[in-house]
Structure formats: C-alpha cells, structure tokens
C-alpha cells in the first residue's frame, strides 16, 4: 500500500433517495501513489459515491475530503485539486479539442502560456494533435474519451476520479489510458476509478473496494481480499462471493 499523503477520505458516508439508502455508511481512504479500484454490481452505489466525492451530490450525512479539503464546506478548493471523467463525458461538440482544453484551462484560472504548453503536451500524449482543430462532434467515441481525460488532467490534479474510463475504447486507446493512470499515480497522485472489467482492476489497481447494495463489503489489496477466506483466488471469484453472484456463476458454468 502507498505511503503517500491522504488524498481522498470518506467517513460514514450516506446518501438516501427517499427510503432507499443508495450509499449506506461507507468509509475508506485513498493515498497519493495509489490506483484505487471501486467495484460493484449495477445499482450498487458506485456512481452515487463518485458524485459525492467530486461534489456533484450532497451526502445525506457523513464527510468527504479531497486533498484535505472538505467537499461540502470548501468545494472550490477541493475541485481545484481534482479532475473528474464521468462515464458519459459532457463535451461541447461545437468546439475543437484545442478550444475545449483552453476553456477548461480558463476555468482552472491557468496562465495562458502555461495552459497552451500543457494543451500541446496533452494533445500529443493522446494522439489528438492532427485533429486538434476539428470539431469534437466529428470525433469517434475513443477520441471524445481521450479529450475528456485530457481536460481532467490539464491542471495536473492531485486526485483523478474516473467512472468506467475504458468503456467502448479500442484496445490501443484502453492501454494508453491505463498506462497514463499508472504514471499519474507513480508521480504521487491518487487515482480512483470504477470499472466493470475485473481484469483491469486486478492488473492495475493497488487496492480495491467492493460495494454491494450501498454497503462497502471489502477493501484491500488483492492479497488482503484473498486472505478473507472467500472462494477462489481471482478477483472474479472474490467479487462474486462477496456480491452474491457465486450461485449464478455456478449455474452458468453448468449450462455451458
């Protein structure tokens, strides 16, 4: 586990929608230098948790801190230190990638010279230089995803939060994004990502949290999760055992 500074901290986090607790009293920490995977079945509370971390949803109770700043009482400071890529990025389709990145740089109050230098760097990194002045509307899904990630990285955040970052990407783009996330963590940032692709989580995450029906049912490294005594040694086995999917998996195996 990383010995970096504490960059994401949730304490007794609850989110109620009417009578339903979408997130039920969860607490966990993510430190600088870590890639933290957040897993769970559909409807388990992953996206709700992410939206509370980035300040898009207010918790019913509990606290969230990002880079030491309380997301509720110090929202601008918390957001200035973090980047966020939702599962469906919201981009301005009638801007080019360069125009969009300039706009985001202005939101973060970056100096124009520094922003332009960073924009050129990111466009090259994501292989978008040749289309930098084309409208985002004309981009493929993968190019849009890379533009959204470039925008989240423009101000060199301490914390990067991603909801399903590799969905719909071709293998080359998915590999590029995985490599960039690892490099970012190795430079001391905290990377928090949700994914349905268990192989990605097992290969690239330093620690993993598993949420089910709003409850955090496990947090730890792969070795720590295996030591809980759940069946099997793969993340898929552990995940299914913890989220009640083991029986369905056995039935599917019999039916093959």
Helices and strands as residue ranges (DSSP letters): E 6-17, E 20-31, E 35-39, H 46-53, E 61-66, E 69-70, H 75-80, E 82-85, H 97-107, H 112-125, G 129-131, G 136-138, H 141-153, E 159-163, H 171-186, E 190-194, H 198-204, E 207-212, E 215-220, H 222-226, H 235-243, H 246-255
